[in-house]
């Protein structure tokens, strides 16, 4: 027979591992995306291991200073500002959960400030680079047809990699020229397709056989769902073949480039926000700032006043008689 402790002091103290386990259960219950849960699981475990190395095993031992020390060490270890901010978000969410559950007596996130990320100019493809990139897939082969369709989909719809690989056959309606994707926070949105990408997708779709509605739309050479890693490799391969330098050849760069071109073409920020799947205008403003650099360069080249006064007259004015 199992003995039940009668002395309250004999009850086992909650550990940091208990906190993490309960936290991940809550993440699953909230139906967070698999990638988000994977991130929280990985980085909360790294933090707990770091705490163990300092003899800390109980949630009640956590302090604001301790969280800040962890981030400082991560920065000194060479982690990028974006990565350190990601660590901070994990610690903040985990600690808030622990406080609500009563495992952390004090609200240690009250004075905890998220580390700032330097505002850097987002690198994008030039028009010449885009044309060179899109010429590289060999459209005499089905893989080349698929790959060109993928490149154009990133550029035209501004989807994330995780969204693209998750698209099923039933999510693509080429008659209505729309593509349905599942974004962050399990938020579904419908994206319009331009004529060029629609033609590329239709050509690719015709090559597929025995496709059921629930089957993946973008498939590997073996017929299964294409992976995130494979998509990154596709973009990098054609970027290298096109001789593109000075810009990271990735799906994210295509997304950035498409967003910038949308603004330069006269698109409004609220539509862009919906296309990108952002809940706030923070990142959208970054694209507006990025586009403004191109606008300034174009103005310097085509300034109406400069073109009027700095060029020689094509013909002399008639003399008065």
VOTORLUM-176044 format. One record per residue: residue in three letters; x, y, z of N, C-alpha, C in turn. Coordinates in steps of 0.001 Angstrom, whole numbers, m for minus. Each point is the difference from the previous one (the first is absolute). Example, Ala and Ser with C-alpha at 12.3 -4.5 7.8 and 13.67 -1.06 7.14 Angstrom:
BEGIN
<"ALA" <13190 m5690 7800> <m890 1190 0> <900 1200 0>>;
<"SER" <m350 1050 m720> <820 1190 60> <m770 1090 730>>;
This chain:
BEGIN
<"UNK" <847 m1191 0> <m847 1191 0> <890 1251 0>>;
<"UNK" <m390 995 m796> <771 1242 m95> <m206 834 1249>>;
<"UNK" <1099 490 551> <m84 865 1187> <m241 1442 m427>>;
<"UNK" <m972 634 560> <m296 1404 m269> <579 820 1137>>;
<"UNK" <876 1004 m311> <606 797 1067> <m1042 813 757>>;
<"UNK" <81 m37 1303> <m925 770 842> <614 1306 461>>;
<"UNK" <1315 100 m70> <698 1207 411> <151 927 m1203>>;
<"UNK" <m606 1205 m2> <111 919 m1136> <1441 307 m367>>;
<"UNK" <902 8 1001> <1401 313 m271> <672 m1095 m820>>;
<"UNK" <m630 m1164 m44> <596 m1108 m730> <m338 64 m1499>>;
<"UNK" <m881 913 m382> <m373 118 m1405> <1203 463 m821>>;
<"UNK" <151 m575 m1183> <1134 345 m854> <m136 1427 m523>>;
<"UNK" <1104 717 39> <m5 1380 m490> <m15 1 m1526>>;
<"UNK" <m781 923 m571> <m37 120 m1460> <1363 397 m530>>;
<"UNK" <377 m587 m1134> <1298 279 m613> <m186 822 m1266>>;
<"UNK" <1114 490 m522> <m37 722 m1270> <m477 m915 m1124>>;
<"UNK" <336 m1282 106> <m462 m949 m1009> <m1522 m143 52>>;
<"UNK" <m566 16 1213> <m1459 m39 141> <m634 1220 m661>>;
<"UNK" <620 1149 228> <m499 1246 m597> <12 m105 m1514>>;
<"UNK" <1095 m494 m547> <114 m134 m1459> <m1038 m972 m543>>;
<"UNK" <m174 m1125 666> <m956 m1002 m476> <m1421 560 m20>>;
<"UNK" <m379 697 1063> <m1347 586 64> <m165 1095 m1054>>;
<"UNK" <1070 754 m204> <m20 1074 m989> <m232 m555 m1406>>;
<"UNK" <678 m1084 m343> <m152 m586 m1334> <m1383 m619 m184>>;
<"UNK" <m558 m544 1088> <m1372 m515 m74> <m961 1133 m324>>;
<"UNK" <214 1149 640> <m852 1167 m269> <166 471 m1454>>;
<"UNK" <1219 m47 m519> <244 397 m1396> <m780 m888 m956>>;
<"UNK" <m1 m1304 272> <m767 m925 m837> <m1493 264 140>>;
<"UNK" <m450 264 1223> <m1422 253 246> <m473 1256 m725>>;
<"UNK" <888 996 m131> <m333 1243 m692> <98 m151 m1513>>;
<"UNK" <413 m1214 m435> <112 m308 m1428> <990 918 m718>>;
<"UNK" <1134 258 662> <1056 761 m659> <579 m832 m1136>>;
<"UNK" <652 665 m930> <545 m724 m1148> <1102 m955 452>>;
<"UNK" <181 m1119 m712> <1059 m957 358> <1376 651 72>>;
<"UNK" <250 947 m886> <1306 662 m7> <195 854 1251>>;
<"UNK" <m1061 691 430> <82 816 1213> <230 m880 1221>>;
<"UNK" <m727 m1107 71> <172 m920 1132> <1405 m586 2>>;
<"UNK" <496 m331 m1174> <1362 m540 m118> <1026 1018 504>>;
<"UNK" <m220 1269 m353> <902 1074 442> <m25 120 1522>>;
<"UNK" <m1201 74 576> <m123 112 1455> <613 m1207 706>>;
<"UNK" <m223 m1201 m544> <530 m1212 624> <1522 7 5>>;
<"UNK" <580 343 m1130> <1457 m11 m129> <657 1032 907>>;
<"UNK" <m504 1232 m56> <688 1084 697> <m333 66 1488>>;
<"UNK" <m1132 m508 394> <m268 m103 1442> <889 m1076 622>>;
<"UNK" <270 m1076 m744> <887 m1051 495> <1429 510 139>>;
<"UNK" <449 796 m969> <1350 586 75> <124 893 1233>>;
<"UNK" <m1045 765 285> <18 885 1169> <39 m805 1294>>;
<"UNK" <m779 m1075 65> <m28 m835 1204> <1359 m656 232>>;
<"UNK" <639 m452 m1073> <1342 m585 138> <984 1038 507>>;
<"UNK" <m146 1220 m485> <876 1098 455> <m218 248 1489>>;
<"UNK" <m1244 m43 440> <m323 196 1417> <577 m1135 854>>;
<"UNK" <m119 m1223 m486> <537 m1143 750> <1492 162 237>>;
<"UNK" <689 537 m999> <1434 218 133> <350 988 1092>>;
<"UNK" <m974 761 440> <201 970 1079> <m686 m450 1285>>;
<"UNK" <m398 m1263 25> <m607 m556 1205> <m1426 425 239>>;
<"UNK" <m668 492 m1060> <m1384 464 135> <m936 m1050 m594>>;
<"UNK" <m954 m452 792> <m902 m1052 m470> <m1475 330 210>>;
<"UNK" <m302 1038 790> <m1389 322 330> <m451 1286 m676>>;
<"UNK" <m1236 72 m488> <m516 1226 m617> <81 1203 938>>;
<"UNK" <m169 m231 1303> <16 1098 962> <1361 689 70>>;
<"UNK" <1033 m643 m520> <1344 572 35> <262 962 m1157>>;
<"UNK" <m906 52 m950> <197 875 m1160> <m200 1455 378>>;
<"UNK" <845 865 m585> <m93 1442 233> <170 728 m1327>>;
<"UNK" <m346 1271 5> <180 820 m1204> <1467 59 m379>>;
<"UNK" <863 171 1004> <1443 79 m253> <514 m1277 m644>>;
<"UNK" <m532 m1128 439> <429 m1280 m558> <m355 m91 m1491>>;
<"UNK" <m1185 434 m353> <m410 m3 m1408> <917 887 m835>>;
<"UNK" <341 1150 550> <858 944 m722> <1412 m556 m160>>;
<"UNK" <501 m700 1025> <1334 m598 m83> <56 m1057 m1107>>;
<"UNK" <m1087 m752 m131> <m55 m1029 m1036> <90 635 m1393>>;
<"UNK" <m699 1103 m194> <19 682 m1295> <1359 624 m282>>;
<"UNK" <630 529 1026> <1335 595 m163> <993 m1067 m454>>;
<"UNK" <m52 m1171 625> <907 m1089 m370> <m267 m471 m1431>>;
<"UNK" <m1269 m21 m380> <m344 m405 m1364> <561 993 m1008>>;
<"UNK" <m86 1284 323> <541 1038 m876> <1522 m109 m87>>;
<"UNK" <637 m224 1147> <1469 m128 26> <470 m1266 m717>>;
<"UNK" <m891 m997 m95> <350 m1243 m699> <m139 141 m1513>>;
<"UNK" <m418 1178 m449> <m78 262 m1438> <m1356 m188 m622>>;
<"UNK" <m1040 m160 833> <m1346 m136 m561> <m429 1328 m630>>;
<"UNK" <m739 m69 m1089> <m436 1207 m697> <m1056 732 832>>;
<"UNK" <m162 1306 m224> <m1014 762 737> <m1400 m592 m121>>;
<"UNK" <m355 m483 m1185> <m1330 m595 m178> <m148 m1283 809>>;
<"UNK" <1087 m794 69> <m36 m1242 771> <m130 303 1488>>;
<"UNK" <766 976 479> <m58 378 1415> <m1394 493 352>>;
<"UNK" <m614 758 m904> <m1368 469 252> <m961 m1196 53>>;
<"UNK" <245 m1011 m828> <m815 m1206 38> <141 m732 1323>>;
<"UNK" <1245 m60 519> <223 m587 1323> <m800 767 1050>>;
<"UNK" <67 1336 m87> <m681 847 975> <m1509 m229 m23>>;
<"UNK" <m556 m170 m1196> <m1441 m238 m106> <m379 m1319 662>>;
<"UNK" <853 m1016 m167> <m248 m1296 643> <19 137 1520>>;
<"UNK" <1026 686 529> <124 172 1446> <m1178 792 568>>;
<"UNK" <m400 1034 m742> <m1098 843 465> <m1308 m789 50>>;
<"UNK" <m284 m754 m1056> <m1245 m774 m53> <m10 m1101 1053>>;
<"UNK" <1140 m683 154> <121 m1071 988> <m169 538 1420>>;
<"UNK" <637 1137 285> <m45 570 1353> <m1398 525 343>>;
<"UNK" <m666 600 m978> <m1368 477 239> <m930 m1163 308>>;
<"UNK" <179 m1099 m733> <m812 m1186 250> <257 m524 1408>>;
<"UNK" <1296 m57 382> <358 m487 1331> <m582 851 1111>>;
<"UNK" <m42 1317 m221> <m563 905 1007> <m1510 m204 126>>;
<"UNK" <m696 m155 m1123> <m1446 m215 32> <m351 m1313 684>>;
<"UNK" <873 m998 m169> <m235 m1299 621> <403 m31 1473>>;
<"UNK" <636 1065 462> <429 56 1393> <1330 m682 256>>;
<"UNK" <686 m421 m1062> <1296 m654 166> <1120 1018 195>>;
<"UNK" <m203 1204 m519> <959 1096 183> <m722 1076 807>>;
<"UNK" <344 170 1281> <m738 918 886> <m75 1427 m523>>;
<"UNK" <1124 538 m478> <38 1384 m456> <m161 71 m1515>>;
<"UNK" <m554 1123 m471> <m117 234 m1439> <1337 529 m512>>;
<"UNK" <905 m915 m336> <1370 400 m362> <77 628 m1391>>;
<"UNK" <m1101 m2 m747> <32 626 m1322> <m498 1441 36>>;
<"UNK" <m409 470 1187> <m538 1364 102> <1031 1037 m440>>;
<"UNK" <1258 m195 401> <1070 937 m363> <934 m587 m1057>>;
<"UNK" <m434 m1079 m626> <829 m660 m1008> <m256 645 m1355>>;
<"UNK" <1034 570 m598> <m141 681 m1288> <550 m867 m1125>>;
<"UNK" <m762 m69 m1083> <449 m765 m1158> <1204 700 m644>>;
<"UNK" <1038 m764 m344> <1175 616 m630> <m354 593 m1365>>;
<"UNK" <596 1131 m297> <m269 660 m1267> <792 m664 m1122>>;
<"UNK" <m583 6 m1168> <658 m552 m1186> <365 1165 m912>>;
<"UNK" <1273 118 m404> <404 1100 m883> <m816 8 m1287>>;
<"UNK" <m395 1190 m430> <m749 136 m1235> <969 m4 m1174>>;
<"UNK" <75 m1116 m700> <907 m107 m1144> <m826 21 m1283>>;
<"UNK" <632 447 m1069> <m680 36 m1288> <m160 m1424 m516>>;
<"UNK" <m1218 m360 m346> <m269 m1335 m512> <517 m95 m1433>>;
<"UNK" <865 m955 m257> <541 m179 m1339> <m1032 m676 m895>>;
<"UNK" <m161 512 m1209> <m961 m572 m944> <663 m177 m1358>>;
<"UNK" <m673 m749 m862> <517 m225 m1349> <m302 1203 m878>>;
<"UNK" <945 321 m889> <m265 1016 m1008> <m834 m637 m1107>>;
<"UNK" <m511 819 m895> <m810 m532 m1096> <817 m923 m892>>;
<"UNK" <1255 379 m260> <869 m848 m828> <265 m1337 675>>;
<"UNK" <203 30 1312> <246 m1238 734> <m1235 m900 m19>>;
<"UNK" <m1173 602 135> <m1238 m780 m51> <m173 m683 m1354>>;
<"UNK" <248 748 m1059> <m135 m577 m1338> <989 m1144 m201>>;
<"UNK" <1233 196 479> <1023 m1041 m128> <m390 m1240 797>>;
<"UNK" <m552 215 1191> <m413 m1109 861> <m1111 m821 m654>>;
<"UNK" <m984 688 m578> <m1157 m685 m583> <326 m693 m1312>>;
<"UNK" <1125 358 m610> <414 m663 m1241> <707 m1328 249>>;
<"UNK" <460 m232 1219> <836 m1163 274> <m728 m1348 69>>;
<"UNK" <m1216 m100 517> <m678 m1311 m3> <m178 m531 m1418>>;
<"UNK" <334 m1257 m218> <m126 m637 m1309> <m1456 m441 m181>>;
<"UNK" <m769 796 m700> <m1432 m274 m148> <m301 m1057 m1059>>;
<"UNK" <1050 m681 m482> <m223 m1175 m843> <m193 m1240 866>>;
<"UNK" <275 143 1307> <m156 m1098 952> <m1038 404 1050>>;
<"UNK" <m700 m991 563> <m1080 330 928> <518 662 1271>>;
<"UNK" <1225 m375 450> <547 645 1193> <268 1477 m242>>;
<"UNK" <456 317 m1211> <230 1400 m339> <m1295 783 m52>>;
<"UNK" <m1053 m634 m507> <m1324 644 m42> <m504 240 1417>>;
<"UNK" <176 m1008 876> <m399 149 1406> <785 1114 667>>;
<"UNK" <1310 1 m208> <855 976 685> <m293 1431 m441>>;
<"UNK" <m252 195 m1276> <m340 1352 m469> <m1331 451 605>>;
<"UNK" <m929 m934 120> <m1285 323 627> <193 383 1464>>;
<"UNK" <910 m677 692> <280 312 1409> <615 1388 131>>;
<"UNK" <977 302 m853> <653 1319 51> <m1019 1114 m223>>;
<"UNK" <m855 m178 m994> <m998 1022 m295> <m1052 112 1104>>;
<"UNK" <m313 m1121 644> <m981 35 1084> <511 829 1167>>;
<"UNK" <1267 m172 361> <583 818 1069> <m49 1474 m364>>;
<"UNK" <398 317 m1215> <80 1393 m427> <m1373 650 m98>>;
<"UNK" <m995 m748 m480> <m1305 598 m289> <m954 m15 1182>>;
<"UNK" <41 m1061 817> <m960 m109 1104> <585 408 1342>>;
<"UNK" <1340 78 94> <704 394 1231> <m171 m1030 1119>>;
<"UNK" <m216 m1273 m347> <m185 m1027 1016> <1300 m304 736>>;
<"UNK" <m139 m539 1203> <1136 m527 749> <274 m1428 m484>>;
<"UNK" <1203 m507 279> <355 m1360 m406> <m956 m1010 638>>;
<"UNK" <m257 162 1303> <m877 m944 699> <m1396 m7 m604>>;
<"UNK" <m449 1156 m496> <m1324 85 m608> <m20 m693 m1356>>;
<"UNK" <1054 195 m774> <57 m596 m1335> <18 m1521 62>>;
<"UNK" <830 m566 876> <94 m1465 58> <m1274 m619 571>>;
<"UNK" <m801 794 697> <m1235 m521 580> <m1194 67 m922>>;
<"UNK" <167 580 m1197> <m1123 131 m931> <m392 m1365 m553>>;
<"UNK" <m1297 m304 44> <m532 m1227 m581> <m638 299 m1352>>;
<"UNK" <m290 m1059 m743> <m594 161 m1329> <m1320 780 62>>;
<"UNK" <m805 m251 1033> <m1295 667 127> <122 1480 352>>;
<"UNK" <1209 431 373> <199 1401 388> <281 906 m1196>>;
<"UNK" <226 m589 m1163> <357 783 m1190> <m1167 m9 m983>>;
<"UNK" <m529 1173 m272> <m1105 155 m953> <488 897 m1137>>;
<"UNK" <445 m621 m1078> <579 771 m1093> <m1061 696 m841>>;
<"UNK" <m1250 m454 75> <m1072 714 m702> <m287 1328 691>>;
<"UNK" <m65 m46 1325> <m232 1225 775> <1301 767 234>>;
<"UNK" <1131 m647 m342> <1343 571 196> <226 362 1468>>;
<"UNK" <m151 m1024 858> <239 187 1433> <749 m1202 562>>;
<"UNK" <692 245 1097> <690 m1064 730> <m260 207 1488>>;
<"UNK" <m468 m1037 669> <m297 66 1421> <1180 m569 789>>;
<"UNK" <462 752 1004> <1132 m446 800> <m344 99 1484>>;
<"UNK" <711 m790 802> <m161 42 1448> <1205 735 570>>;
<"UNK" <m244 1181 567> <1082 825 500> <293 m228 1467>>;
<"UNK" <764 912 576> <353 m90 1408> <m1252 108 863>>;
<"UNK" <35 m697 1140> <m1140 26 898> <m1209 m711 m560>>;
<"UNK" <246 m924 m954> <m1085 m761 m633> <m1048 923 m623>>;
<"UNK" <475 1115 m574> <m897 941 m660> <71 m230 m1504>>;
<"UNK" <m1143 m354 m562> <m70 m280 m1427> <m281 1288 m771>>;
<"UNK" <627 126 m1155> <m296 1152 m846> <57 m425 m1466>>;
<"UNK" <m721 725 m817> <m83 m301 m1430> <772 1053 m765>>;
<"UNK" <911 m458 m848> <885 902 m729> <m363 32 m1481>>;
<"UNK" <m33 1180 m590> <m264 94 m1443> <1242 m402 m797>>;
<"UNK" <m216 m503 m1192> <1094 m397 m884> <m12 860 m1253>>;
<"UNK" <1163 532 m358> <107 758 m1242> <m54 m929 m1206>>;
<"UNK" <m109 574 m1185> <m128 m799 m1215> <1255 m834 m255>>;
<"UNK" <1182 582 247> <1248 m711 m290> <156 m1232 873>>;
<"UNK" <m214 166 1314> <150 m1148 893> <m1118 m1017 m231>>;
<"UNK" <m1184 459 m367> <m1098 m918 m298> <357 m899 m1183>>;
<"UNK" <584 569 m1035> <417 m787 m1159> <1067 m1020 383>>;
<"UNK" <947 422 847> <1066 m907 431> <m564 m1135 849>>;
<"UNK" <m935 312 887> <m616 m1017 848> <m877 m956 m812>>;
<"UNK" <m687 546 m997> <m856 m853 m841> <856 m987 m799>>;
<"UNK" <1123 471 m504> <894 m885 m751> <544 m1102 903>>;
<"UNK" <320 352 1236> <488 m998 960> <m1114 m967 393>>;
<"UNK" <m1187 528 241> <m1129 m819 448> <m369 m1071 m1033>>;
<"UNK" <132 332 m1276> <m339 m944 m1064> <904 m1231 m8>>;
<"UNK" <1167 128 613> <947 m1117 16> <m321 m1021 1081>>;
<"UNK" <m818 390 972> <m303 m883 1127> <m1153 m941 m342>>;
<"UNK" <82 m1226 474> <m1027 m996 m273> <m536 m591 1305>>;
<"UNK" <m1248 m446 m63> <m641 m673 1141> <93 843 1278>>;
<"UNK" <m282 1275 m141> <95 911 1141> <m1338 86 728>>;
<"UNK" <34 m252 1311> <m1192 132 839> <7 1387 651>>;
<"UNK" <m1146 513 412> <m65 1345 587> <948 191 1178>>;
<"UNK" <179 m1057 831> <840 128 1197> <1486 m228 m274>>;
<"UNK" <357 m310 m1251> <1402 m224 m341> <754 1327 m51>>;
<"UNK" <1320 m34 245> <786 1241 m96> <23 512 m1428>>;
<"UNK" <m6 1320 m136> <43 585 m1343> <1430 m4 m538>>;
<"UNK" <953 444 808> <1401 m7 m417> <644 m1286 516>>;
<"UNK" <420 m851 m925> <510 m1310 389> <1481 m133 m341>>;
<"UNK" <649 m952 682> <1397 m318 m263> <95 m896 m1232>>;
<"UNK" <1208 m314 m391> <205 m866 m1160> <m560 m1403 248>>;
<"UNK" <m266 m321 1283> <m529 m1326 334> <m1510 17 239>>;
<"UNK" <m614 1161 m150> <m1447 84 113> <m526 403 1361>>;
<"UNK" <885 133 994> <m430 425 1327> <14 1514 126>>;
<"UNK" <m416 507 1148> <m20 1446 220> <1423 541 0>>;
<"UNK" <236 1067 m721> <1326 612 m24> <303 579 1371>>;
<"UNK" <1252 m46 427> <384 455 1333> <514 1426 m23>>;
<"UNK" <37 597 1165> <548 1359 134> <1452 31 m462>>;
<"UNK" <756 m1017 398> <1410 m68 m376> <167 m56 m1513>>;
<"UNK" <m828 m805 m652> <83 m127 m1455> <m318 1318 m698>>;
<"UNK" <m982 720 514> <m371 1283 m603> <1154 987 114>>;
<"UNK" <645 47 1168> <1169 874 166> <1096 m388 m992>>;
<"UNK" <209 m1295 m164> <1040 m477 m917> <m316 363 m1442>>;
<"UNK" <m1275 m32 m366> <m423 360 m1357> <376 1447 m307>>;
<"UNK" <m358 920 900> <281 1418 m235> <1501 255 m19>>;
<"UNK" <728 m600 938> <1454 191 67> <676 m529 m1260>>;
<"UNK" <m462 m1147 m500> <599 m611 m1193> <m126 911 m1214>>;
<"UNK" <m1179 551 m224> <m195 852 m1168> <670 1365 180>>;
<"UNK" <95 447 1239> <717 1247 244> <1476 m137 m345>>;
<"UNK" <574 m1143 364> <1406 m265 m323> <188 m148 m1505>>;
<"UNK" <m928 m709 m647> <77 m192 m1446> <m124 1322 m747>>;
<"UNK" <m780 932 569> <m196 1310 m632> <1147 959 293>>;
<"UNK" <931 m437 849> <1151 846 325> <m353 1195 857>>;
<"UNK" <m1043 m124 798> <m443 1116 843> <925 140 1202>>;
<"UNK" <514 1193 225> <890 276 1113> <m483 1225 773>>;
<"UNK" <358 49 1264> <m348 1158 819> <m1375 m69 617>>;
<"UNK" <m772 m1018 m344> <m1341 m181 542> <m164 m1468 370>>;
<"UNK" <m568 m263 1174> <m234 m1385 404> <m1125 m580 m847>>;
<"UNK" <282 m1082 m696> <m998 m627 m867> <m845 m959 819>>;
<"UNK" <m1138 471 457> <m869 m786 868> <m1458 346 m286>>;
<"UNK" <m910 m873 429> <m1425 313 m143> <m372 1308 696>>;
<"UNK" <641 266 1145> <m302 1215 747> <370 1242 m813>>;
<"UNK" <1106 m74 m745> <407 1133 m828> <m1010 231 m1114>>;
<"UNK" <m532 m1076 m566> <m1048 152 m1012> <m1241 650 599>>;
<"UNK" <m336 m377 1215> <m1150 595 701> <239 1487 224>>;
<"UNK" <1207 344 478> <349 1411 190> <m79 767 m1314>>;
<"UNK" <549 m602 m1051> <34 659 m1303> <m1400 245 m524>>;
<"UNK" <m857 m1004 133> <m1383 157 m450> <m724 1100 757>>;
<"UNK" <246 84 1308> <m636 1034 817> <462 1392 m423>>;
<"UNK" <1300 123 m259> <523 1305 m416> <m560 397 m1359>>;
<"UNK" <m51 m925 m922> <m509 299 m1336> <m1491 349 50>>;
<"UNK" <m719 m609 936> <m1425 321 164> <m167 1467 389>>;
<"UNK" <817 464 936> <m73 1399 435> <431 940 m1128>>;
<"UNK" <1081 m349 m697> <493 847 m1088> <m1020 110 m1132>>;
<"UNK" <m810 m1054 m164> <m1010 13 m1065> <m1248 767 406>>;
<"UNK" <m22 501 1247> <m1141 797 448> <m951 m712 927>>;
<"UNK" <355 m1211 462> <m868 m726 916> <m81 678 1362>>;
<"UNK" <m1115 m172 698> <m165 650 1300> <460 m923 1125>>;
<"UNK" <343 589 1143> <600 m748 1105> <m972 m983 644>>;
<"UNK" <m1289 305 9> <m970 m880 651> <m210 m1284 m810>>;
<"UNK" <m14 128 m1320> <m82 m1194 m846> <1267 m827 148>>;
<"UNK" <1146 679 49> <1273 m698 173> <26 m748 1324>>;
<"UNK" <m541 606 1036> <m56 m646 1314> <m780 m1315 m81>>;
<"UNK" <m1113 22 m722> <m818 m1207 m137> <731 m1056 m825>>;
<"UNK" <668 423 m1056> <730 m946 m842> <1116 m682 788>>;
<"UNK" <707 774 812> <1126 m532 772> <m459 m846 1182>>;
<"UNK" <m1228 240 457> <m502 m740 1155> <505 543 1316>>;
<"UNK" <308 1312 48> <466 628 1234> <m1190 535 789>>;
<"UNK" <84 m106 1317> <m1080 503 850> <153 1492 279>>;
<"UNK" <1212 538 m186> <232 1430 219> <669 597 m1230>>;
<"UNK" <106 1318 0> <625 702 m1126> <1507 187 204>>;
<"UNK" <566 m582 1070> <1414 219 311> <903 m392 m1180>>;
<"UNK" <m129 m1261 m456> <844 m463 m1096> <m376 670 m1309>>;
<"UNK" <m1265 326 m177> <m443 646 m1234> <696 1348 m153>>;
<"UNK" <157 706 1115> <701 1294 m53> <1442 m184 m456>>;
<"UNK" <597 m1138 353> <1368 m277 m444> <55 m79 m1522>>;
<"UNK" <m1007 m604 m600> <m23 m117 m1454> <m224 1363 m657>>;
<"UNK" <m792 830 649> <m212 1354 m523> <1313 773 40>>;
<"UNK" <735 m134 1106> <1303 661 110> <961 m532 m1051>>;
<"UNK" <m60 m1311 m230> <863 m618 m999> <m325 524 m1389>>;
<"UNK" <m1265 108 m303> <m416 501 m1305> <377 1464 m177>>;
<"UNK" <m4 757 1103> <319 1430 m90> <1434 222 m452>>;
<"UNK" <893 m950 313> <1391 98 m466> <29 m59 m1515>>;
<"UNK" <m780 m920 m594> <m60 m106 m1452> <m655 1223 m620>>;
<"UNK" <m1025 528 668> <m671 1190 m507> <966 1176 m59>>;
<"UNK" <838 143 1038> <975 1088 19> <1009 m159 m1135>>;
<"UNK" <459 m1241 m215> <968 m249 m1069> <m622 302 m1372>>;
<"UNK" <m1243 m394 m175> <m696 275 m1255> <m200 1495 m212>>;
<"UNK" <m289 708 1096> <m203 1447 m115> <1296 691 m391>>;
<"UNK" <1111 m440 566> <1284 606 m352> <324 m215 m1472>>;
<"UNK" <m474 m1113 m535> <274 m311 m1405> <m951 725 m944>>;
<"UNK" <m1273 137 448> <m1008 568 m893> <m617 1291 549>>;
<"UNK" <726 712 836> <m528 1228 595> <m531 946 m1089>>;
<"UNK" <m1259 398 84> <m559 884 m1026> <771 1307 m158>>;
<"UNK" <371 615 1134> <714 1270 m78> <1409 m196 m552>>;
<"UNK" <679 m1056 488> <1361 m249 m483> <15 m292 m1496>>;
<"UNK" <m956 m777 m461> <m31 m360 m1418> <m312 1215 m869>>;
<"UNK" <m702 961 597> <m348 1206 m754> <1179 958 m116>>;
<"UNK" <712 189 1117> <997 1058 52> <1437 m463 m226>>;
<"UNK" <278 m1291 130> <1387 m442 m128> <333 m534 m1384>>;
<"UNK" <m1042 m285 m819> <268 m510 m1340> <38 1149 m1007>>;
<"UNK" <821 m128 m1027> <32 1052 m1034> <m1294 19 m788>>;
<"UNK" <m376 1183 m460> <m1235 122 m766> <142 m706 m1346>>;
<"UNK" <m1052 m708 m380> <43 m721 m1269> <m77 975 m1180>>;
<"UNK" <m631 1156 193> <m122 976 m1076> <m80 1398 606>>;
<"UNK" <460 973 m704> <3 1372 501> <m1359 612 m208>>;
<"UNK" <m335 954 883> <m1269 695 m140> <64 982 m1174>>;
<"UNK" <m1079 196 m691> <4 940 m1144> <288 1416 454>>;
<"UNK" <805 704 m807> <324 1380 349> <m1195 911 m284>>;
<"UNK" <m71 1094 794> <m1053 996 m243> <371 871 m1174>>;
<"UNK" <m955 344 m773> <249 871 m1163> <m663 1339 178>>;
